[in-house]
Structure formats: C-alpha cells, structure tokens
Amino acid sequence: MKSAPTPTIADLLDLAVLLRRDEELPRQVLRERDQAIASDMASGHAGGTRRLFAWLNAMRDTANPPLPGEHAQSASRLVRLVLALVGGITGMAAAAAVLRYDGTHPVNVLYALALFVGLQLLVLVAFAAVVLPRKRFEAMPLVAMAVRILPGRSRRAIEQIVGGTQSHLLVFGQVQKWLLLQWTQVFAVAFNVGGLATTLALITFRDLAFVWSTTLQPDVATVHQVTSVLSWPWAAIWPEASPSVELIAATRYNRLTPGTLDPDMAGGWWPFLVASMVFFGLLPRMCTLMISRCRLKAAIARTFATLPGVSALHDRLEAAQVRTQATEPEQGAAVATGTSNHAAPVAPSAPMTLINWANVPIADGDAPRVVGRKFGTEIGQVLHAGGSASPEQDQSTVRSIASGSAVAILVRGWEPPMLELLDFITDVRKVIGRGATIALLPLALDGHAVNAAAWRSAVGRSGDPWLMVIDPAAIQEAGT
Amino acid sequence: MTAPGTEPQFAVVGHPNKGKSSIVASLAEDDSVRIAAEPGTTTHARRYPMCVGTRTLYTLIDTPGFQRARKALAWMKQHETTASGRAQIVARFVRQHGSGSAFPDECELLAPIVEGAGILYVVDGSVPFGEEYEPEMEILRWTGSPSMALINPIGESDYVDEWRRALEQYFRIVRVFDAMTAEFDKRLDLLRAFGQMRDEWRGPLGEAVEALEADRSRRLRRAAKAIADMVAEMLSLTIAEPIEKDENIALRKTQLLHRFKDKLRHREMRGREQVEEIFSHVRLSRREGEFDVVDDDLFSEGTWLRFGLSLRQLVLMGMAGGAVVGGGIDAAMGGASLLLGGLIGATAGGAAAWLGKDRIAEVKVGPLPLGGRELRAGPVKNVNLPWVVLGRAMRHLQLIADRSHARRDELRMEHTDDTNWVSSLPVDRRKTIERSLSRLRRGDAVVEELADAIEELISPNR
C-alpha cells in the first residue's frame, strides 16, 4: 500500500472548517452523509490519515461556501515571497552599508563579521531556545509587518492560519509556531543571500580595502587564534580563506598611527569574509529553514489527525464498516389514531345478544350478569365466535343473530384488535342493520391492563357510528 | 455487496403488538424502527442486513403481524392436496393474493418465508396462551421453513412456561428474549441460536457474531477515546473575546465565565452524543428542544459530591503537588531549610486545592497577537472538574452501551445510591487516571494514555 499523503496547510484549514460546520448539523444528517461517503471509499483506505483524505476530497467537491484552504496556502506563499524580497533587499542594503568604501577609509572587516556572523549566531542561539521547549514564538512584529502590507483577502486568510485569538493556539499552536519560524527563516536565508550577493558583487566590481580595528587592542597572535578557530570549517577545502599572521599584522588599523596600507594585503580579508558569511550565515539558515519546514509538515500532520471532531468523524466512518441497521426508510404511514365512539351505552329495548370472542376466560353465567347490569337489560343469548372456531362457524353465529338486535362482544382486552374481529363486526352489522348498537367489552386479566387506547382507536377507524368500546373500568364496576 | 438473498434471512413474524419490531430494533441496533403501543404499526416488511464491509452475513426482516390467520389457513386447507404439498400451497397463497387483497399482511409476512427465510415467531410471555394463536402457528408449520419461537416478556406477569409447552409443539427451538433489557451478550447468544436453525447458516452466523464482538471492542475503545478527548478538550478549553478600552471589565469577566461554563456543558453534551453515536443511539438526541437525557447539571453540588474527589482526596492531591515544590526548595538549599520547605509547600498546596474547589477557571486580560486586548477564560485549573466529567461520562457510557435500541423512553441518569464514584475505583486505577490527568493539565499529549485507563475501567477483563 502506498504511504499516506502528507497534509498541507490547505488540507488542515479545509478539514478544520468542515469539522466546525459539522458542529451545527444534526447527528442523523452527519451519520447518513458519512455512511454514504464510507460506502463509496475503496477498501484500501484503512489507515486514519488516508481515510481522512478520502473524506476531505469527497467533501471538497460539494462544499458550500467554498473552502479557504487553497486561498490560505496561496496567501502563505505570498507572505514567503514578500519576506524573501524584504529579506533580500535588507541583506543587500546591509552589505552595501558595511562594505561602503569611497577610497579614503578602508572597510573595517569586523563590522561585516559582526553583522553577518556574530549577530546571526546570536539569533541562531535564540532559534534553538525557541525550538526546544513548546512555547509560543514571539517573533510576531516581523510577521505583523509582512501581513500589514498584504491585500485584505490575503490578510484575512493569514489571520485564519495564525489565529486572531489565543483560543486557536491550543489546537494550532505547534502549526503556528513552525509556520512563523519557517517564515522568519525565509527572511533570514534571503537576507544572507542578498548580503552575500552584494558582497561578491562589490568584491568583483570594486577595489575594496579591508582593515580591522577595535578599541580593545588585542595583539596579532590573539586575533590570529580567533580567525583560525573561525576558519576551521573551511580550512581544508579553502586554505586561502584563513587569514595569515602577516595579513592580520599588515591590516591592523590604528587611528593614532594610521600608517600606509599595503595594497597587496588590502583586499586579503575577502575570502575569510565570504567564507564566514556562507558557513556562519547562509548555511545555518538554510538548515534552520529545512528544520522548520520538516517540523511544520510534522505539526500539520499531527494536528490534521487530532483536530476536534476528527475522532467523531472516524467513529462515523468506522461504524459504516459493520452495519446492522436498515438501509431503506420505513414504508407506509404510521397507523392513524381513530377517535372512538366512547359514548355511554344506550339501554336497548330488546334483549341483547352476547358474543364471547375467542373464548374469553369468563364463565358463561357471569358474562350475561356483567353485561346485563352494565346495559340495564337482559341478555337473550350467549354465542361464541373466533378463537378455535372456523370462519364457517363464525358465519353460522352471525346468521343466528336477529335483525335489529343490539350485540355485545366480549373480547380479550389485553390482546390487540385484529382485522379478523373487525371483519366479523362488519358481518354482524350487515345482519342487524344500521342503528343497532354493537358494544365491544374488552375484559382485563389479573395483572393485565386493557390496551384501551388500541381498542378505541380501532373502533374509531372503523367508521361505524353505532360501534362503541365500553370503558374497561365500567365493566369492572358492573361486575362487582 | 453480496448478491441479495444468498445470505441467511430471518423473518420476524407473529401476532400484532407482541414486540416483533422491538426484537428487530434490539438485534439490529436500529432505533429508527417504528415502535408504538398501537398495534399494526408495521405495515410493510423491512429488511435489516448485517454487513461487514461489502458482505452481507445475514438479514433480519421485520413484518406486519397476522391479522386474518384463521381465514388464510382455511383457504390453504381448502386447496390442500397432501401434507407434502403444503409448502407449495402457502407459496400459491402468496402468489394469488397480494397487497390489494384481503390478506395484505399475511402476504407481506409470508413472502420472505416462501423465498427461504427462517422463521422467528414472537409471542408475549406476559399474557396467557390463547387458541387464536394456533392458526398462525399452523400456517408457519405448513411453510416447512426452519423456525424458532421467541418468548418476549413484555409485561409483569409470567406465562412463559405455558407458552413454552404450547410452542414446543410447533417449533424446534424456543427461547426467552426480552427485547427491552437484553444486553449485548444475550443478543449474541440469540444470534448463535439462529445459526442452529440450519446447518449452512452456522458459518455465516458464527462469522457475524465474531464480527459483532470485534466491533463491540472497537466501539468501547472509540468510546474511551471520545471520553478522553472530551476531558482533554475541556481541560484545555480557553475562550477569548476582544475588549475595548472603555468596557466594564468586571462585568465582562462574569459574562465570560458564564459562557465558559456553558461551553464546558456543551462540550460534555457533544461528548455524550458522540458516545451515543458510537453505540448507534442516533435518535437519543434533542427532540423538540428538550434533552432526552435527564441528568443533573454538570456544576450542581450533587454532581460534584457524587462524582468528584472528596475533600480529603482534594487536600491530599493538593498537598502532594505542594510538597513537590517545597521539596525542590529544600534540595536547592542543601537541606539547610530542615525540610520546612516541603512542609510549608504541602500546607499551601492543600489549602489552595481546598480553597480553589469551587473555582473552575481564571479570567484574565491579555494582548492580542496582532494588536489590541482580549479577555481570556481558561484553561481549567480546578483539579476536581476532570474527575466529575469522567465520572459522569462513565455512568453515561455504562447506560448507553447496554441500552436496547427498542427503548423509546428518555435516558434517565438516575443514581441508585450516593456512593462516591472516585472512592469506588480500585486504588491502582485511580492513581493511573490521576497521573494522566496531571499530565494533561500540564499540556502533555497523553490522550491515548487516558483512553487506555478508561478502557481498563470499561473492560477490566480484556
């Protein structure tokens, strides 16, 4: 399997923006969206970062509003370009300033060494101090300067990377640190390149004269020792770039006894100066630039994998691997709740017919007593239907009911109303005609409540205005 | 995907309102299943394939209940020729009738069985057996398909033995399965039993059980990681608002602190949602603006007493931190301080921890990176808050991990006793967690370490 791609600033920003947008979406929407994306993913996307990339690429096509990543990446490139230009120009100006020679006062090589070697070594030590502990990089003024000269859109993109507030730092702290360090090293490399180029140009096209001069008055031997130590990196490959004792002695400048500068020796410091600028200026800066770039890549990769919301995203994508849920929505509308004819029973004028549906466990003698008391009437006959009876036996029962009779049907209240019973009631209605009462009496069982709502709802849906459900409590009362 | 219909299929059938859909919801971990007290809620067969990647290992089919079993059986008996032809009669019944006929529910539930699905016949073990069940059991026997009866005790009463005696006359395997309370292990047991219905189903169901076990371990790990992430984010949370020069700083500080606490509450809620998501409880979320998880506020006194460190534990932990600092001073003075540095440090540390018990975070004024000033709240310095958050998260996880997807009630984070959660942890686990929390507070990236410790609490026998 190919190694996972390395995320860029653009990828990091886009992922952060998408995850921030996801916080506003309902979980069901996220789940369905990501399950669809996961099912489209090739099976090779097993690793975390690869899976994130696959998700990110799938989301980029449909992101609305468009994602800022590419623009931020372009803005970052623009900042680097600006810093490189500024650094180069500053380096050139600095070199031109310290190496200015109008033919009267020779160039004090110590000035050039102090700027292009000494100062840079100090800044290098500061770089090392910032790199090692995990602290926020304080080189903001340089970046603020670069950001201010950019156009508005680029500035806003940089603010998204840098973070306008401290709250960003805890998530993007390391990325910001290494990004800012990278930018400063771009400036530093450009500064050294500009300085070196200008130095070489001046050395080539002008006749520079170098001396060394300091109030501290070290002897020639001490200076030679110092320059020998500094020349160690290139002594083997470029021996001429290591100043000799004679050169040092001949180019010492004293304002009280200026003397005459040997023209053959006057330019002798240039190899040492150029070598110092390369080995103590440019090369270390190129190394720190490479270090910053590598650490930035690592910080982006780490933050990419650990952004807030990534864990939840992985959960949703992983959940799609083992699935047990339905893949299609539930068909059909939910059962409509009918309103029942829960009216008070009307006392019929003739004896009622009582039907025990599905052999409700009540003695035949008890049922007429309960029902009769409830309706204030006699029970004419007790019939049976449903349960183990066949459909033909049910029809025979129906035929034995007199036209116009009121009918009470005793049912198992703890069971749901079935269509088979409603079919039977329709058949009874055809025999007894319109206007005659059919009362359903759902009986409870010890420890079992009647599902009164289901019975009332079924009766309501039937559309029969003379069909009613008797309140189970009323049946209980009548039975006592 | 594997070609549909080649994997084992199981049609869940029975009388209306006996918990068929609840059993499917529980086994399929799908809380989108329409479940209601109203019978006839399921009107069409719905499939729940169990897939690992692109392979379907088995499919559950939820069906509408029998409504006219006696008449359907009467039709079949009318057309019966010999006992050996009964399965064909049932298939003919389904072909001849359809959705527009008098038997739409019977056709819907018998169609998958005619195509080879196994039968899972569901009854309610809390109501007595009745003769009206026999026609539907007879029809199912006529299909000749492998079958299992599930006794689902919905109510309080117990008629399980009565049902078992009746069902064993029609079904080779009879099991009791409570859809509302069955934990993960019981669901796996049932799936293994499905594999016993036919020899060629043993392999796929065995593979499915293994995949579900592995998935369960992954979910527990993901949940532990989600909780660790949540704790880490809450510990590192800072919020900031830019301020102008002439603003009332004290008022803004109070407002910012309120916002900070709300952010913590919100993060906790998101963490819970993530855990619910991991265990496929997608619909256990806000409904019409109200929370479906009933629990005390994160910052209530009861919550902190139940889940936080005791005063003694707080002081001891604060003292330990102070003693380390004081000990450092003693070492620097070459012991000349006579170890007073350690004692003073310990006392100061303990006092600070006790006094800081009710302070969640500090609010300070600081500079903006690109100019201006801002008010910053956080990060959390309170040593008790991560324990409270962790305790609540563990309790929530415990309830969610085994909650049946058939349940439609709200999740109540009720506490059966007042035992302090931290005190109930084994000492070594408590110390491991405290180490991880201390390192998190210092800003070390030890989320994985904390997740490992949480996973140890969840699955101690792994």
Interface residues (C-beta under 8 A of the other chain):
Chain A: E23 P26 R27 Q28 R31 S43 R134 M140 A144 V147 E159 V162 G163 G164 T165 Q166 S167 L170 T306 P308 S311 A312 H314 D315 R316 E318 A319 Q321 V322 R323 T324 Q325 A326 T327 E328 P329 E330 Q331 G332 A333 A334 V335 T337 A358 N359 P361 G386 G387 S388 S390 P391 E392 R412 W414 E415 P416 P417 M418 L419 E420 D423 L445 D446 G447 H448 N451 A453 A454 S457 A458
Chain B: H15 P16 N17 L27 A28 E29 D30 S32 V33 R34 A36 A37 E38 P39 G40 T41 T43 H44 R46 R47 Y48 P49 M50 C51 V52 G53 T54 G65 F66 Q67 R68 A69 R70 K71 A74 D105 S126 V127 P128 G130 E131 E132 E134 G155 E156 S157 A211 L212 A214 D215 R218 R222 K225 A226 D229 E233 S236 L237 T238 I239 A240 P242 R270 E273 Q274 E277 I278 S280 V282 R283 S285 G366 L368 P369 L370 G371 E374 R376 P379 G443 V447
